[in-house]
Amino acid sequence: MEILLSTTTAIWLWAALLAVFVVVELATANLVTIWFAVGALAALGASLFTPNLLWQALVFLLVSLVALIATKPLVSRARSRKPAAAVELDRNIGRTAQALEDLRPGVVGRVRLDGVDWNAVTDSPIRAGERCTVQSIGGTTLTVAPEKKPAAVQ
């Protein structure tokens, strides 16, 4: 059984599928369709040599499968590791920062930690210039609390 396409039609078909897979991949950023994009690119190349859609589809399936099998272990390993940037950020929890402006609950303010200015939120008011402790980090925003002052010695 043969299904023959003109070279132009086949090129448009595989180029459209390639574009769809790339757009979906960019939209999800989870390596969901990248293997199919590689397969569609290979099928597009095959369409230049054969007008038979079944051969082109076979190239698409085989290349997609090989790409998936070859790269899936690498992707799984990479996903299982915590990003280095996240580990570095976690080291800031418990550290002391300085409020650059008055911080009020529910309002994003600014603090300085190790010479770097950060967005910050708090549950308790903190005056500009006061020291505060980093409680957690969400993206580029620190959650801070007023620094606990040692009890006065009497």
N, C-alpha and C positions, 0 to 999 in steps of 0.2 A: 504494500500500500504506500502510495506516495502522495504527499500534499506539497505541491510546488508553489512557491511564491516568487514574484519578481524580486530582483535584487533590491530595488528601491523600497518595495513594500517590506521586505524582511529587515532591511536596515532601519526603517522607521519603527517597526515593531520592537526590535531589540533595543533600539535607542530609547524608545518610550519606556520600556520595562526597566532599563538601566536607570533612567531618570527617576522613575517611581521608587525604585529600591534605594537610590541615593537620598532622595528627599525623606523617605521614611527613616532611613538611618540617621540623617542629620536631625530629624525631629525627635527621635527617641534617644540617641546617643548611648545606646545599650548594646551595640553590636548585634542587632537582631537580623538585619537584612544585608549586611555587608557581603556575605558569602554569595547571596543571590545576585548582587550587583556585579561581582566578579564573574559569575556564571553568565550573566546577560552580556557582559563585555566580550566574553569568549564566544558566545553564540552570535553576537554581532559580527565578530571576525569570521566565524564559520559561514555566515550568510554570504560572504564575499566569494566563497569557494563552491558552495552548493545551494541550489534553490530549494532543496528538499527540507521542508519544515521539520520533519521527524528527526533528521540528522542534526539539525540546529538545536532542537529541543533536547536531544540526547547529549550534545556537547554542553548545553546549559546545565542539565542535571548532573552530569559527571563532574564538571569543573566546580559547580557549587558544592557537591558532596566532598570532593577532594579538599577544597578550600576549608570547608567546615571541619573535616576530620583533622587536617593539618594544623589548624590554628586554635581549635576549641580548647585543647589542654593549656596552651599559652594564655588564652583569655581567662580561663578559669583560675589559673595560678595568679595572674595579675589582679583579678577581682578579689581574691581571698586576702591579699595583703592590704593592710591599712595604709592609705597614702601617707607619704613622708610629711607632707604639709600638715595633715591632721595631727600626727604625732607631735610635731613641733608646736602646734597651737595648744595642744593639751598640756604642754609643759608650763604654760602661762597660768593655769588654774592654781589659785592659792598665792599668786604673786601680788605685789603691791604696785598700784598705779596712782596717778595724781589726777584729780578732777581739773579740767581746764576751764570749766564753767560750772555754774550751779546745776546739780543734777536733781531732777524731780521725778517721783514715781510716774510711770506711764509716758514719759517724754524722753526721746533719744537725745543724749548729750554727748560730750567728748571728754575722753581721758587720755593721758599719755602713759605708755608703758614702754620702758627701755628706749625712750626717744622716739617712739612711734605713736602717732595719734590714732585713736580708735573711736568708733561709735560705742556708746555705752548706755545701758539701762539699769535702773535700780528700783528697789522696793522701798528704800528709805532715802530721805533727802540727804544730799552731800553738797557742801559748799565748795566753790571754786578754790583750788589750792589745797584742799584736804586730801589726805591719802585714803585709798580704798583698796579692797581686796577683790581680786577676780574670782568669781564663783563658778562661772561657766562661759562657754564661747559658742555662739550660734552664728555661723557664717563670718561676717566681719563686725559683729557686735558682741561686746563683752557685757556680761551681767556682773555688776559689781555691788559690793556692800560696804558700808562705812568701816574703816579699819577699827578694830577693837583696841581701845586704849587700855593699857595696864591699870589695874586698880591702884589708887593712890596709897602710898605707904604712910601710916600714921604713927 
